[in-house]
Amino acid sequence: MTSDENTTGTKPPKLQQTLTTLTEQGISLMERIPQWTIAILARFSIAAVFWKSGQTKIQGFAIDIIEGRFDIGWPALSDSAIFLFEEEYGLPFIPADIAAVLAAAAEHILPVLILVGLATRFASLGLFVMTLVIEIFVYPDAYPTHGVWAAVLLFLMAYGPGRYSLDHLVKGRFGSAS
């Protein structure tokens, strides 16, 4: 029996052959998508989600003019962020003011690390844990959104940031894992 024949010994219809060939070609093309392209999209997308969330938790940089010089201070936690952590989020085990500061810091530092691809796996782990906390304790009905975040973060944890990242550069130069 030839490869073009089915179990009955007859040749499959031409349409079936064409669809099979097109399907196999499509899958072959998709399998050629480089991992680094997926990683760049994943890094940019998840970093943007958490960075934007972090921006809602702070007030702008404090700039004072003191004796003719500029004094630029750190961004301050917004009153609305403190209120949300006290009244709406209700996280157990940690005071609201500390949780608000930690969340704002994590949402600014970890996305930058992920975006440039430095300590990507560990930064992704941090945001993954944050996602779990949000899902379990804050918004348990938002599992479709949190599931997408978790999938992207798990991808970055498992496969790393890809070729175009500082992790890749460090690994190439020093031979350490990303």
PECORBEL-V865714 format. One record per helix or strand. SS is the DSSP state (hx for helix, st for strand). FROM is the first residue (numbers start at 1). LEN is the number of residues. If there is no record, write none. Layout:
# PECORBEL-V865714
{{SS	FROM	LEN} {SS	FROM	LEN}}
This chain:
# PECORBEL-V865714
{{st	5	1} {st	11	1} {hx	14	18} {hx	35	21} {st	58	9} {st	69	9} {hx	79	11} {hx	96	21} {hx	120	19} {hx	140	20} {hx	166	9}}
